[in-house]
């Protein structure tokens, strides 16, 4: 099990004055009021990556949930690109939900900034905010349908 994924140099966002409004521009959190967003921001870390960085590696135990603030990343498994994710999209939820290893690699294809939450902060977020949990479920269903419709599934 590796904690390195989340220990990579990150900046706590508590001091970032516009971090809460930045999260407000992301549809995922737009249903939360300013007060909730501010509380949430202080629990996360902003992480910066270069091009070609593996943010999460298939098979590793997951310790973080990630929301892309800037840039682009690909979800890759067995030499295939399963999805391309950009600003406002999330990844890393699967391992945190079921405690199983990471299901795929997530690799940056441009310089990328993410907002990352530890597994325990993620659990708190989902339990306290059903509207966020529902948006996440909708996105997961969309991904499942896309996977069902992919030619090699
Ligand atoms: P997790 O398994 O924790 O780590 C890899 C992440 O890639 C996974 O969580 C999802 O967030 C994401 N992922 C896995 N499969 C797909 C897919 N088919 N489409 C989009 N994202 C995916």
Backbone and ligand atoms as CSV (ligand in chain L), in Angstrom:
chain,resi,resn,atom,element,x,y,z
A,1,UNK,N,N,0.852,-1.196,0.000
A,1,UNK,CA,C,0.000,0.000,0.000
A,1,UNK,C,C,0.883,1.240,0.000
A,2,UNK,N,N,0.530,2.177,-0.812
A,2,UNK,CA,C,1.357,3.370,-0.928
A,2,UNK,C,C,0.573,4.623,-0.582
A,3,UNK,N,N,1.155,5.414,0.290
A,3,UNK,CA,C,0.530,6.697,0.613
A,3,UNK,C,C,1.135,7.799,-0.235
A,4,UNK,N,N,2.111,7.446,-1.080
A,4,UNK,CA,C,2.845,8.453,-1.845
A,4,UNK,C,C,1.941,9.305,-2.707
A,5,UNK,N,N,0.934,8.641,-3.259
A,5,UNK,CA,C,-0.024,9.314,-4.128
A,5,UNK,C,C,-0.465,10.651,-3.538
A,6,UNK,N,N,-0.830,10.620,-2.288
A,6,UNK,CA,C,-1.400,11.825,-1.691
A,6,UNK,C,C,-0.360,12.681,-0.987
A,7,UNK,N,N,0.811,12.072,-0.723
A,7,UNK,CA,C,1.846,12.822,-0.008
A,7,UNK,C,C,2.661,13.711,-0.926
A,8,UNK,N,N,2.498,13.531,-2.244
A,8,UNK,CA,C,3.230,14.386,-3.186
A,8,UNK,C,C,2.984,15.836,-2.801
A,9,UNK,N,N,3.977,16.686,-3.061
A,9,UNK,CA,C,3.880,18.079,-2.607
A,9,UNK,C,C,2.548,18.700,-2.978
A,10,UNK,N,N,1.846,19.133,-2.020
A,10,UNK,CA,C,0.571,19.797,-2.266
A,10,UNK,C,C,0.465,21.009,-1.362
A,11,UNK,N,N,-0.454,21.871,-1.693
A,11,UNK,CA,C,-0.625,23.075,-0.901
A,11,UNK,C,C,-1.995,23.030,-0.263
A,12,UNK,N,N,-2.030,23.206,1.036
A,12,UNK,CA,C,-3.341,23.310,1.687
A,12,UNK,C,C,-4.048,24.531,1.138
A,13,UNK,N,N,-5.330,24.397,0.902
A,13,UNK,CA,C,-6.008,25.502,0.232
A,13,UNK,C,C,-6.674,26.470,1.200
A,14,UNK,N,N,-6.523,26.236,2.500
A,14,UNK,CA,C,-7.211,27.087,3.466
A,14,UNK,C,C,-6.887,28.556,3.254
A,15,UNK,N,N,-5.645,28.849,2.885
A,15,UNK,CA,C,-5.223,30.234,2.751
A,15,UNK,C,C,-5.560,30.844,1.409
A,16,UNK,N,N,-5.995,30.035,0.488
A,16,UNK,CA,C,-6.266,30.563,-0.853
A,16,UNK,C,C,-7.561,31.357,-0.837
A,17,UNK,N,N,-7.509,32.679,-1.037
A,17,UNK,CA,C,-8.689,33.519,-0.847
A,17,UNK,C,C,-9.830,33.174,-1.792
A,18,UNK,N,N,-9.524,32.795,-3.038
A,18,UNK,CA,C,-10.599,32.577,-3.996
A,18,UNK,C,C,-10.870,31.094,-4.233
A,19,UNK,N,N,-10.308,30.258,-3.382
A,19,UNK,CA,C,-10.470,28.826,-3.593
A,19,UNK,C,C,-11.941,28.401,-3.528
A,20,UNK,N,N,-12.692,28.997,-2.587
A,20,UNK,CA,C,-14.099,28.613,-2.441
A,20,UNK,C,C,-14.893,29.001,-3.682
A,21,UNK,N,N,-14.607,30.200,-4.239
A,21,UNK,CA,C,-15.361,30.592,-5.437
A,21,UNK,C,C,-14.915,29.751,-6.625
A,22,UNK,N,N,-13.641,29.357,-6.624
A,22,UNK,CA,C,-13.168,28.494,-7.710
A,22,UNK,C,C,-13.925,27.150,-7.682
A,23,UNK,N,N,-14.081,26.587,-6.481
A,23,UNK,CA,C,-14.840,25.322,-6.389
A,23,UNK,C,C,-16.298,25.549,-6.797
A,24,UNK,N,N,-16.785,26.772,-6.575
A,24,UNK,CA,C,-18.166,27.095,-6.935
A,24,UNK,C,C,-18.399,27.077,-8.436
A,25,UNK,N,N,-17.337,27.247,-9.218
A,25,UNK,CA,C,-17.484,27.240,-10.675
A,25,UNK,C,C,-17.545,25.801,-11.209
A,26,UNK,N,N,-17.229,24.852,-10.359
A,26,UNK,CA,C,-17.251,23.451,-10.764
A,26,UNK,C,C,-18.657,22.911,-10.502
A,27,UNK,N,N,-19.348,22.440,-11.550
A,27,UNK,CA,C,-20.746,22.008,-11.372
A,27,UNK,C,C,-20.928,21.054,-10.190
A,28,UNK,N,N,-19.915,20.211,-10.002
A,28,UNK,CA,C,-19.971,19.215,-8.935
A,28,UNK,C,C,-20.295,19.816,-7.557
A,29,UNK,N,N,-19.780,21.014,-7.299
A,29,UNK,CA,C,-19.969,21.642,-5.990
A,29,UNK,C,C,-20.867,22.868,-6.037
A,30,UNK,N,N,-21.438,23.138,-7.207
A,30,UNK,CA,C,-22.192,24.376,-7.335
A,30,UNK,C,C,-23.469,24.368,-6.492
A,31,UNK,N,N,-23.943,23.191,-6.110
A,31,UNK,CA,C,-25.144,23.098,-5.280
A,31,UNK,C,C,-24.885,23.443,-3.821
A,32,UNK,N,N,-23.620,23.545,-3.448
A,32,UNK,CA,C,-23.300,23.844,-2.052
A,32,UNK,C,C,-23.237,25.350,-1.844
A,33,UNK,N,N,-23.679,25.797,-0.666
A,33,UNK,CA,C,-23.582,27.242,-0.425
A,33,UNK,C,C,-22.134,27.624,-0.108
A,34,UNK,N,N,-21.894,28.939,-0.132
A,34,UNK,CA,C,-20.540,29.485,0.042
A,34,UNK,C,C,-19.885,28.990,1.346
A,35,UNK,N,N,-20.694,28.937,2.401
A,35,UNK,CA,C,-20.156,28.536,3.712
A,35,UNK,C,C,-19.644,27.094,3.657
A,36,UNK,N,N,-20.439,26.220,3.048
A,36,UNK,CA,C,-20.051,24.806,2.942
A,36,UNK,C,C,-18.817,24.665,2.053
A,37,UNK,N,N,-18.809,25.439,0.955
A,37,UNK,CA,C,-17.662,25.350,0.043
A,37,UNK,C,C,-16.384,25.792,0.737
A,38,UNK,N,N,-16.493,26.849,1.550
A,38,UNK,CA,C,-15.305,27.343,2.265
A,38,UNK,C,C,-14.787,26.279,3.228
A,39,UNK,N,N,-15.711,25.639,3.927
A,39,UNK,CA,C,-15.305,24.602,4.880
A,39,UNK,C,C,-14.626,23.451,4.141
A,40,UNK,N,N,-15.181,23.135,2.995
A,40,UNK,CA,C,-14.676,22.024,2.195
A,40,UNK,C,C,-13.284,22.331,1.635
A,41,UNK,N,N,-13.132,23.549,1.136
A,41,UNK,CA,C,-11.860,23.961,0.535
A,41,UNK,C,C,-10.711,23.746,1.513
A,42,UNK,N,N,-10.950,24.094,2.765
A,42,UNK,CA,C,-9.868,24.008,3.746
A,42,UNK,C,C,-9.484,22.565,4.039
A,43,UNK,N,N,-10.338,21.626,3.675
A,43,UNK,CA,C,-10.015,20.211,3.914
A,43,UNK,C,C,-9.181,19.615,2.798
A,44,UNK,N,N,-9.141,20.292,1.642
A,44,UNK,CA,C,-8.430,19.723,0.492
A,44,UNK,C,C,-7.061,20.322,0.286
A,45,UNK,N,N,-6.362,19.752,-0.673
A,45,UNK,CA,C,-5.020,20.224,-1.033
A,45,UNK,C,C,-5.013,20.468,-2.521
A,46,UNK,N,N,-4.324,21.529,-2.947
A,46,UNK,CA,C,-4.158,21.717,-4.379
A,46,UNK,C,C,-2.872,21.019,-4.792
A,47,UNK,N,N,-2.962,20.200,-5.824
A,47,UNK,CA,C,-1.801,19.433,-6.278
A,47,UNK,C,C,-1.506,19.813,-7.727
A,48,UNK,N,N,-0.217,19.998,-8.042
A,48,UNK,CA,C,0.182,20.353,-9.409
A,48,UNK,C,C,0.998,19.234,-10.025
A,49,UNK,N,N,0.744,18.972,-11.302
A,49,UNK,CA,C,1.431,17.900,-12.021
A,49,UNK,C,C,1.896,18.402,-13.370
A,50,UNK,N,N,2.967,17.778,-13.880
A,50,UNK,CA,C,3.427,18.065,-15.236
A,50,UNK,C,C,2.726,17.130,-16.216
A,51,UNK,N,N,3.116,17.210,-17.474
A,51,UNK,CA,C,2.546,16.316,-18.490
A,51,UNK,C,C,3.150,14.919,-18.336
A,52,UNK,N,N,2.306,13.900,-18.416
A,52,UNK,CA,C,2.795,12.514,-18.351
A,52,UNK,C,C,2.929,11.973,-16.938
A,53,UNK,N,N,2.462,12.713,-15.948
A,53,UNK,CA,C,2.531,12.218,-14.565
A,53,UNK,C,C,1.385,11.240,-14.288
A,54,UNK,N,N,1.723,10.170,-13.601
A,54,UNK,CA,C,0.681,9.225,-13.174
A,54,UNK,C,C,0.181,9.680,-11.806
A,55,UNK,N,N,-1.049,10.137,-11.758
A,55,UNK,CA,C,-1.586,10.636,-10.484
A,55,UNK,C,C,-2.032,9.467,-9.614
A,56,UNK,N,N,-2.764,8.533,-10.211
A,56,UNK,CA,C,-3.066,7.300,-9.473
A,56,UNK,C,C,-2.667,6.127,-10.367
A,57,UNK,N,N,-2.150,5.097,-9.740
A,57,UNK,CA,C,-1.659,3.945,-10.488
A,57,UNK,C,C,-2.535,2.722,-10.257
A,58,UNK,N,N,-2.872,2.042,-11.344
A,58,UNK,CA,C,-3.699,0.827,-11.243
A,58,UNK,C,C,-3.072,-0.149,-10.247
A,59,UNK,N,N,-3.886,-0.708,-9.392
A,59,UNK,CA,C,-3.420,-1.715,-8.443
A,59,UNK,C,C,-2.996,-1.155,-7.099
A,60,UNK,N,N,-2.718,0.153,-7.037
A,60,UNK,CA,C,-2.322,0.747,-5.751
A,60,UNK,C,C,-3.553,0.941,-4.877
A,61,UNK,N,N,-3.344,0.986,-3.573
A,61,UNK,CA,C,-4.471,1.287,-2.697
A,61,UNK,C,C,-4.735,2.783,-2.761
A,62,UNK,N,N,-5.997,3.142,-2.807
A,62,UNK,CA,C,-6.344,4.547,-2.995
A,62,UNK,C,C,-6.427,5.311,-1.696
A,63,UNK,N,N,-5.852,6.493,-1.697
A,63,UNK,CA,C,-5.969,7.344,-0.505
A,63,UNK,C,C,-6.553,8.713,-0.814
A,64,UNK,N,N,-6.785,8.996,-2.094
A,64,UNK,CA,C,-7.275,10.329,-2.422
A,64,UNK,C,C,-8.390,10.343,-3.461
A,65,UNK,N,N,-9.202,11.396,-3.373
A,65,UNK,CA,C,-10.232,11.708,-4.356
A,65,UNK,C,C,-9.777,12.990,-5.038
A,66,UNK,N,N,-9.906,13.062,-6.347
A,66,UNK,CA,C,-9.352,14.192,-7.095
A,66,UNK,C,C,-10.401,14.863,-7.967
A,67,UNK,N,N,-10.334,16.191,-7.968
A,67,UNK,CA,C,-11.170,16.977,-8.856
A,67,UNK,C,C,-10.218,17.823,-9.707
A,68,UNK,N,N,-10.394,17.782,-11.017
A,68,UNK,CA,C,-9.482,18.528,-11.891
A,68,UNK,C,C,-9.890,20.004,-11.932
A,69,UNK,N,N,-8.957,20.870,-11.553
A,69,UNK,CA,C,-9.211,22.323,-11.581
A,69,UNK,C,C,-8.747,22.929,-12.898
A,70,UNK,N,N,-7.710,22.334,-13.462
A,70,UNK,CA,C,-7.106,22.821,-14.710
A,70,UNK,C,C,-6.394,21.658,-15.351
A,71,UNK,N,N,-6.429,21.599,-16.691
A,71,UNK,CA,C,-5.649,20.581,-17.396
A,71,UNK,C,C,-6.487,19.391,-17.836
A,72,UNK,N,N,-5.790,18.319,-18.176
A,72,UNK,CA,C,-6.445,17.162,-18.791
A,72,UNK,C,C,-5.719,15.888,-18.367
A,73,UNK,N,N,-6.488,14.837,-18.112
A,73,UNK,CA,C,-5.872,13.556,-17.757
A,73,UNK,C,C,-6.625,12.422,-18.450
A,74,UNK,N,N,-5.926,11.335,-18.699
A,74,UNK,CA,C,-6.560,10.159,-19.310
A,74,UNK,C,C,-6.642,9.026,-18.302
A,75,UNK,N,N,-7.744,8.292,-18.371
A,75,UNK,CA,C,-7.899,7.068,-17.588
A,75,UNK,C,C,-7.455,5.931,-18.499
A,76,UNK,N,N,-6.417,5.221,-18.106
A,76,UNK,CA,C,-5.844,4.181,-18.971
A,76,UNK,C,C,-5.805,2.839,-18.258
A,77,UNK,N,N,-6.121,1.795,-19.038
A,77,UNK,CA,C,-6.085,0.437,-18.479
A,77,UNK,C,C,-5.736,-0.537,-19.589
A,78,UNK,N,N,-4.750,-1.360,-19.352
A,78,UNK,CA,C,-4.375,-2.372,-20.331
A,78,UNK,C,C,-4.111,-1.805,-21.715
A,79,UNK,N,N,-3.453,-0.656,-21.776
A,79,UNK,CA,C,-3.107,-0.066,-23.067
A,79,UNK,C,C,-4.256,0.673,-23.746
A,80,UNK,N,N,-5.404,0.718,-23.095
A,80,UNK,CA,C,-6.558,1.439,-23.672
A,80,UNK,C,C,-6.843,2.709,-22.897
A,81,UNK,N,N,-7.330,3.721,-23.622
A,81,UNK,CA,C,-7.780,4.936,-22.946
A,81,UNK,C,C,-9.276,4.777,-22.700
A,82,UNK,N,N,-9.654,4.701,-21.435
A,82,UNK,CA,C,-11.072,4.507,-21.100
A,82,UNK,C,C,-11.839,5.825,-21.120
A,83,UNK,N,N,-11.149,6.902,-20.767
A,83,UNK,CA,C,-11.820,8.200,-20.712
A,83,UNK,C,C,-10.792,9.313,-20.676
A,84,UNK,N,N,-11.225,10.472,-21.104
A,84,UNK,CA,C,-10.399,11.671,-21.015
A,84,UNK,C,C,-11.132,12.635,-20.089
A,85,UNK,N,N,-10.446,13.098,-19.075
A,85,UNK,CA,C,-11.112,13.933,-18.062
A,85,UNK,C,C,-10.514,15.335,-18.033
A,86,UNK,N,N,-11.367,16.341,-17.920
A,86,UNK,CA,C,-10.895,17.731,-17.889
A,86,UNK,C,C,-11.462,18.489,-16.704
A,87,UNK,N,N,-11.356,19.791,-16.799
A,87,UNK,CA,C,-11.775,20.684,-15.704
A,87,UNK,C,C,-13.175,20.347,-15.168
A,88,UNK,N,N,-13.252,20.245,-13.864
A,88,UNK,CA,C,-14.538,20.003,-13.225
A,88,UNK,C,C,-14.880,18.532,-13.091
A,89,UNK,N,N,-14.049,17.662,-13.680
A,89,UNK,CA,C,-14.343,16.225,-13.585
A,89,UNK,C,C,-13.510,15.594,-12.469
A,90,UNK,N,N,-14.013,14.490,-11.959
A,90,UNK,CA,C,-13.363,13.864,-10.803
A,90,UNK,C,C,-12.874,12.462,-11.136
A,91,UNK,N,N,-11.982,11.971,-10.308
A,91,UNK,CA,C,-11.567,10.564,-10.395
A,91,UNK,C,C,-11.031,10.128,-9.025
A,92,UNK,N,N,-10.883,8.808,-8.888
A,92,UNK,CA,C,-10.343,8.268,-7.643
A,92,UNK,C,C,-11.404,7.879,-6.637
A,93,UNK,N,N,-12.684,8.055,-7.040
A,93,UNK,CA,C,-13.768,7.743,-6.093
A,93,UNK,C,C,-13.948,6.240,-5.901
A,94,UNK,N,N,-13.635,5.434,-6.932
A,94,UNK,CA,C,-13.964,4.004,-6.865
A,94,UNK,C,C,-13.255,3.305,-5.704
A,95,UNK,N,N,-11.946,3.487,-5.614
A,95,UNK,CA,C,-11.187,2.854,-4.527
A,95,UNK,C,C,-11.650,3.312,-3.153
A,96,UNK,N,N,-12.029,4.589,-3.079
A,96,UNK,CA,C,-12.431,5.104,-1.767
A,96,UNK,C,C,-13.802,4.559,-1.368
A,97,UNK,N,N,-14.624,4.268,-2.360
A,97,UNK,CA,C,-15.964,3.761,-2.044
A,97,UNK,C,C,-15.910,2.291,-1.614
A,98,UNK,N,N,-15.136,1.464,-2.343
A,98,UNK,CA,C,-15.183,0.023,-1.998
A,98,UNK,C,C,-13.907,-0.513,-1.352
A,99,UNK,N,N,-12.908,0.326,-1.163
A,99,UNK,CA,C,-11.690,-0.131,-0.483
A,99,UNK,C,C,-10.812,-1.054,-1.318
A,100,UNK,N,N,-11.126,-1.203,-2.591
A,100,UNK,CA,C,-10.325,-2.054,-3.480
A,100,UNK,C,C,-9.219,-1.200,-4.127
A,101,UNK,N,N,-8.195,-1.882,-4.697
A,101,UNK,CA,C,-7.121,-1.115,-5.347
A,101,UNK,C,C,-7.642,-0.282,-6.524
A,102,UNK,N,N,-6.841,0.696,-6.924
A,102,UNK,CA,C,-7.178,1.556,-8.067
A,102,UNK,C,C,-7.471,0.710,-9.300
A,103,UNK,N,N,-8.555,1.044,-9.989
A,103,UNK,CA,C,-9.021,0.229,-11.113
A,103,UNK,C,C,-8.277,0.539,-12.409
A,104,UNK,N,N,-7.581,1.668,-12.474
A,104,UNK,CA,C,-6.921,2.097,-13.716
A,104,UNK,C,C,-5.859,3.129,-13.354
A,105,UNK,N,N,-4.996,3.421,-14.334
A,105,UNK,CA,C,-4.069,4.551,-14.170
A,105,UNK,C,C,-4.810,5.832,-14.543
A,106,UNK,N,N,-4.451,6.917,-13.910
A,106,UNK,CA,C,-4.898,8.233,-14.387
A,106,UNK,C,C,-3.632,9.052,-14.617
A,107,UNK,N,N,-3.438,9.426,-15.894
A,107,UNK,CA,C,-2.174,10.037,-16.322
A,107,UNK,C,C,-2.466,11.395,-16.961
A,108,UNK,N,N,-1.699,12.394,-16.584
A,108,UNK,CA,C,-1.916,13.737,-17.149
A,108,UNK,C,C,-1.428,13.790,-18.598
A,109,UNK,N,N,-2.154,14.541,-19.421
A,109,UNK,CA,C,-1.703,14.749,-20.804
A,109,UNK,C,C,-1.405,16.230,-21.046
A,110,UNK,N,N,-1.460,17.029,-19.988
A,110,UNK,CA,C,-1.043,18.430,-20.038
A,110,UNK,C,C,-0.732,18.813,-18.591
A,111,UNK,N,N,-0.095,19.961,-18.370
A,111,UNK,CA,C,0.090,20.387,-16.977
A,111,UNK,C,C,-1.291,20.483,-16.311
A,112,UNK,N,N,-1.390,19.917,-15.133
A,112,UNK,CA,C,-2.717,19.742,-14.515
A,112,UNK,C,C,-2.695,20.130,-13.041
A,113,UNK,N,N,-3.784,20.777,-12.629
A,113,UNK,CA,C,-3.964,21.061,-11.203
A,113,UNK,C,C,-5.203,20.332,-10.714
A,114,UNK,N,N,-5.054,19.697,-9.582
A,114,UNK,CA,C,-6.203,19.004,-8.988
A,114,UNK,C,C,-6.431,19.516,-7.580
A,115,UNK,N,N,-7.645,19.378,-7.160
A,115,UNK,CA,C,-7.971,19.582,-5.758
A,115,UNK,C,C,-8.210,18.173,-5.207
A,116,UNK,N,N,-7.469,17.834,-4.151
A,116,UNK,CA,C,-7.504,16.452,-3.657
A,116,UNK,C,C,-7.980,16.384,-2.216
A,117,UNK,N,N,-8.752,15.351,-1.954
A,117,UNK,CA,C,-9.281,15.118,-0.605
A,117,UNK,C,C,-8.821,13.761,-0.108
A,118,UNK,N,N,-8.505,13.657,1.153
A,118,UNK,CA,C,-8.180,12.345,1.731
A,118,UNK,C,C,-9.442,11.480,1.755
A,119,UNK,N,N,-9.239,10.182,1.930
A,119,UNK,CA,C,-10.388,9.275,1.925
A,119,UNK,C,C,-11.384,9.603,3.047
A,120,UNK,N,N,-10.874,9.996,4.198
A,120,UNK,CA,C,-11.798,10.273,5.306
A,120,UNK,C,C,-12.557,11.584,5.076
A,121,UNK,N,N,-11.898,12.584,4.478
A,121,UNK,CA,C,-12.613,13.829,4.167
A,121,UNK,C,C,-13.656,13.565,3.076
A,122,UNK,N,N,-13.300,12.686,2.120
A,122,UNK,CA,C,-14.235,12.318,1.047
A,122,UNK,C,C,-15.481,11.665,1.649
A,123,UNK,N,N,-15.272,10.736,2.596
A,123,UNK,CA,C,-16.416,10.054,3.220
A,123,UNK,C,C,-17.308,11.079,3.922
A,124,UNK,N,N,-16.695,12.035,4.601
A,124,UNK,CA,C,-17.462,13.079,5.287
A,124,UNK,C,C,-18.256,13.927,4.308
A,125,UNK,N,N,-17.622,14.269,3.185
A,125,UNK,CA,C,-18.278,15.084,2.161
A,125,UNK,C,C,-19.524,14.391,1.623
A,126,UNK,N,N,-19.370,13.109,1.299
A,126,UNK,CA,C,-20.482,12.363,0.701
A,126,UNK,C,C,-21.615,12.159,1.710
A,127,UNK,N,N,-21.244,11.875,2.963
A,127,UNK,CA,C,-22.286,11.630,3.974
A,127,UNK,C,C,-23.051,12.904,4.307
A,128,UNK,N,N,-22.346,14.028,4.302
A,128,UNK,CA,C,-22.986,15.277,4.731
A,128,UNK,C,C,-23.732,15.988,3.606
A,129,UNK,N,N,-23.449,15.606,2.352
A,129,UNK,CA,C,-24.020,16.366,1.224
A,129,UNK,C,C,-24.640,15.440,0.185
A,130,UNK,N,N,-25.906,15.056,0.405
A,130,UNK,CA,C,-26.545,14.128,-0.538
A,130,UNK,C,C,-26.574,14.653,-1.962
A,131,UNK,N,N,-26.616,16.002,-2.128
A,131,UNK,CA,C,-26.659,16.551,-3.493
A,131,UNK,C,C,-25.351,16.258,-4.231
A,132,UNK,N,N,-24.239,16.279,-3.495
A,132,UNK,CA,C,-22.939,15.956,-4.105
A,132,UNK,C,C,-22.889,14.455,-4.425
A,133,UNK,N,N,-23.387,13.643,-3.488
A,133,UNK,CA,C,-23.398,12.189,-3.706
A,133,UNK,C,C,-24.224,11.841,-4.944
A,134,UNK,N,N,-25.357,12.528,-5.121
A,134,UNK,CA,C,-26.222,12.247,-6.277
A,134,UNK,C,C,-25.543,12.640,-7.589
A,135,UNK,N,N,-24.873,13.778,-7.609
A,135,UNK,CA,C,-24.149,14.188,-8.821
A,135,UNK,C,C,-23.047,13.181,-9.150
A,136,UNK,N,N,-22.403,12.683,-8.107
A,136,UNK,CA,C,-21.348,11.694,-8.327
A,136,UNK,C,C,-21.946,10.399,-8.890
A,137,UNK,N,N,-23.076,9.981,-8.342
A,137,UNK,CA,C,-23.739,8.772,-8.857
A,137,UNK,C,C,-24.135,8.946,-10.314
A,138,UNK,N,N,-24.663,10.121,-10.650
A,138,UNK,CA,C,-25.061,10.377,-12.048
A,138,UNK,C,C,-23.868,10.243,-12.973
A,139,UNK,N,N,-22.741,10.815,-12.569
A,139,UNK,CA,C,-21.538,10.746,-13.403
A,139,UNK,C,C,-21.044,9.289,-13.498
A,140,UNK,N,N,-21.130,8.548,-12.406
A,140,UNK,CA,C,-20.680,7.153,-12.430
A,140,UNK,C,C,-21.570,6.307,-13.342
A,141,UNK,N,N,-22.874,6.604,-13.342
A,141,UNK,CA,C,-23.795,5.888,-14.238
A,141,UNK,C,C,-23.455,6.213,-15.693
A,142,UNK,N,N,-23.155,7.491,-15.952
A,142,UNK,CA,C,-22.770,7.907,-17.305
A,142,UNK,C,C,-21.524,7.133,-17.752
A,143,UNK,N,N,-20.556,6.993,-16.845
A,143,UNK,CA,C,-19.320,6.275,-17.182
A,143,UNK,C,C,-19.601,4.788,-17.400
A,144,UNK,N,N,-20.492,4.231,-16.605
A,144,UNK,CA,C,-20.846,2.813,-16.760
A,144,UNK,C,C,-21.514,2.578,-18.114
A,145,UNK,N,N,-22.438,3.486,-18.480
A,145,UNK,CA,C,-23.106,3.338,-19.780
A,145,UNK,C,C,-22.107,3.457,-20.924
A,146,UNK,N,N,-21.168,4.406,-20.798
A,146,UNK,CA,C,-20.159,4.567,-21.855
A,146,UNK,C,C,-19.318,3.297,-21.956
A,147,UNK,N,N,-18.982,2.705,-20.809
A,147,UNK,CA,C,-18.173,1.476,-20.811
A,147,UNK,C,C,-18.960,0.329,-21.447
A,148,UNK,N,N,-20.271,0.280,-21.178
A,148,UNK,CA,C,-21.101,-0.779,-21.768
A,148,UNK,C,C,-21.190,-0.638,-23.290
A,149,UNK,N,N,-21.148,0.611,-23.732
A,149,UNK,CA,C,-21.267,0.864,-25.168
A,149,UNK,C,C,-19.932,0.832,-25.903
A,150,UNK,N,N,-18.834,0.662,-25.136
A,150,UNK,CA,C,-17.530,0.664,-25.817
A,150,UNK,C,C,-17.359,-0.671,-26.540
A,151,UNK,N,N,-16.726,-0.659,-27.715
A,151,UNK,CA,C,-16.669,-1.846,-28.575
A,151,UNK,C,C,-16.007,-3.074,-27.944
A,152,UNK,N,N,-15.055,-2.867,-27.020
A,152,UNK,CA,C,-14.342,-4.027,-26.474
A,152,UNK,C,C,-14.836,-4.427,-25.087
A,153,UNK,N,N,-15.936,-3.823,-24.609
A,153,UNK,CA,C,-16.398,-4.197,-23.256
A,153,UNK,C,C,-17.081,-5.559,-23.298
L,1,LIG,P1,P,-10.178,4.480,-8.858
L,1,LIG,O1,O,-10.406,3.062,-9.219
L,1,LIG,O2,O,-10.080,4.832,-7.432
L,1,LIG,O3,O,-8.836,4.971,-9.603
L,1,LIG,C1,C,-8.862,5.026,-11.020
L,1,LIG,C2,C,-10.002,5.940,-11.422
L,1,LIG,O4,O,-10.230,6.062,-12.810
L,1,LIG,C3,C,-11.338,5.371,-10.909
L,1,LIG,O5,O,-11.320,5.390,-9.506
L,1,LIG,C4,C,-12.312,6.257,-11.622
L,1,LIG,O6,O,-12.383,7.528,-11.023
L,1,LIG,C5,C,-11.612,6.401,-12.970
L,1,LIG,N1,N,-12.187,5.433,-13.944
L,1,LIG,C6,C,-12.071,4.088,-13.954
L,1,LIG,N2,N,-12.722,3.554,-14.997
L,1,LIG,C7,C,-13.268,4.586,-15.664
L,1,LIG,C8,C,-14.065,4.696,-16.849
L,1,LIG,N3,N,-14.443,3.618,-17.556
L,1,LIG,N4,N,-14.470,5.933,-17.240
L,1,LIG,C9,C,-14.093,7.039,-16.554
L,1,LIG,N5,N,-13.327,6.994,-15.431
L,1,LIG,C10,C,-12.922,5.795,-14.999
